[in-house]
């Protein structure tokens, strides 16, 4: 079937990547991309750093624009346009113009869904108070930035010690706010094993961050014009600003209403070619279920890097190509003040839960040759399958050189290399 019209839902990471790749695959196909928000293809990972002023200009967060997509890729990029329904039988979508409130129909030959994810908001009192925020979109960032400028808050509580929460903590602290983390788990960054997370906790303590671990959020209140966070352990924390960052869930509303199959994780079920249960509908990004290449089990991978890879595959495959995305090792990296923290593959805890009897190794090399001045220590933990020596996972913490090491480990894990195979690699030495 010749594809004459491709419609894409979502214009940030997965959707924008799909549109650009589709145009590179065909100069003739008509491409329409709908984005609910006012901006497309912005730097999600940079949002916390704009709050502190590390990224000084808002426009630096804008990777590209709707006008650029129209001019460079001949993609009809429409912002403030929400696709509210899919009619699979007639191959049409219904689109609502959020500026006018009017709706229209648009036909498609192939459809790509990349609507992203929703921030998880706990069903507790106080989530609608004016000083309570999420940090997911550029619009969220604008609201927080304006609040910081206009209200001059002194105390912040960040609920959640994951990636977004920890980045927000650092940048609110850099902004001069007394910052507290409330985390239900007994550690921050739960993708790490406990002893590795302890290094991060101690570093945050040295940066004067208050940590309330093993405590859940019970309510947020406003008393006499002052905010108050209550925890399930009886804690009462004064707060002028509360940021809720306890994770995201896939945005599957459209897919569910169109009776597309969902996976066991709650994401849209796709094959390795990003094709849904409807052969004319593809999906990419935070909304889909992917595969973990270590366990060969379905997982959610709400990362921009994954969304871009999936989007490129969806854009090409919707036009007849056969680009496979086999899965992910789950590589994660985050800056925590002076440290860089990274993990790929399985942690020791995850390996045990999967039924492995893992062999664990710890090493503490310098980030470059010790004889040369300025070498900084690295803390590396590897997890291998005891019987075969196959590398299952690695965690790396340090001030310098973390990304290089974790990338080597991620490559080795993807290709099912054994730990002894790494000894044969001819890597750069300096």
Protein Blocks (a to p, Z undefined) as FASTA:
>chain_A
ZZfbdcdedjklmmmmmmmmmmmmpmkbccddddfblbehiafklmmmmmnomamblklm
mmbafklmmmmnopacdehiacfbdcfknopaddddfknopacddddfbdcddebpaddd
ddbehilpckbccdfbfmlmmmmmmmmmmnopabdcdedjbfklmmmmmmmmmnopacdd
ddfbfbehklbcfklmmmmmmmmmmnopacdehiacfbdcdeehiacdddfkopacddfb
dcddebccddfklmmmnopacdfkopacddfkopafblkbccedjkbccddfklopacdd
ddfklmmmmmmmmmmmmnopacddfbdehiacddehjbccddehjdfklmmmnopacddd
dddddfbdfklghiacddddddddfklopafbdcdddfehklmmmmmmmmmmmnopafkl
mmmpccddZZ
